[in-house]
Amino acid sequence: MPVQENKIKQNIARIWDVSSETYDSHEGHGIQTETEKEAWKQLFKSLLPPGRLEVLDVGCGTCEIGFLFAEMGHRVTGLDLSDKMLEKARAKATGKGFDTTFRKGDAEIPPFEAQTFDVVVNRHLLWTLPHPDVAVRNWKRVLKEGGVLLVVDGLWNDGSLETKTRRLISDLCTLLVEKRNPRKGYYSREINSELPNPHGAPPEKTLDYFRAASFKNVGDLDLKELIDLQKRKMPLRKRIAFNYKYHLIYGEK
């Protein structure tokens, strides 16, 4: 790996190390209600092959999504570059009584043999990768024939005046009410300059990655209903800015 690229990934890992302390309490990250949890499960169930499955939650963070598959009876492996995120994930697994396997590693090049998993899933990961196209190809490599890739991501900032205004109002309200910098922990310009999707992964672009990797039966599900469920637990100052293009892109090997 080139020195500059390795440095960027190390910096990204450090940012998520810090974020791990509050990650599950952030809007859209931790699953806050049973209603939202069941909605995620039903969504995933509709796309899975039958049987008890080997699932890789790649870029797992605190493994909030991976544990949904564990609750459904599947065997889950979590992979992440952040030590602190993995610490949180292991502690949660112990608390829930799950025999989940965790490994530290690069999401773009998962350290597993070909055709190891029935499902590869990730949420809020694709946008933060320097080489998302390479990652999608490698996720296909570790899938078994007939396995499925599930990518949940969104376009966090479309650059429109409406979005900029919403974010500004939300940030000012957070600053006044919570007395904290709402943009603390954001990526630096140096990191963003190395990412092809620093403001989020548009569904159209994600679909292109899937098709370039020759996935079959590729589809796109709008997750507006999930967004609406998440917004129910948010204060108004958060709901103002929580207005994303949010999608699940899926495909079969």
Secondary structure, DSSP 8 states (H G I E B T S, - for coil): --HHHHHHHHHHHHHHHHHTTTGGGSTTTS---HHHHHHHHHHHHTT--SSS-EEEEET-TT-TTHHHHHHTT-EEEEEES-HHHHHHHHHHHHHHT---EEEE--TTS--S-TT-EEEEEEES-GGG-S-HHHHHHHHHHTEEEEEEEEEEEEES----HHHHHHHHHHHHHHHHHH-S-TTTT---HHHHHT-S-TTB--HHHHHHHHHHTT-EEEEEEE-HHHHHHHHTTS-HHHHTT---EEEEEEEE-
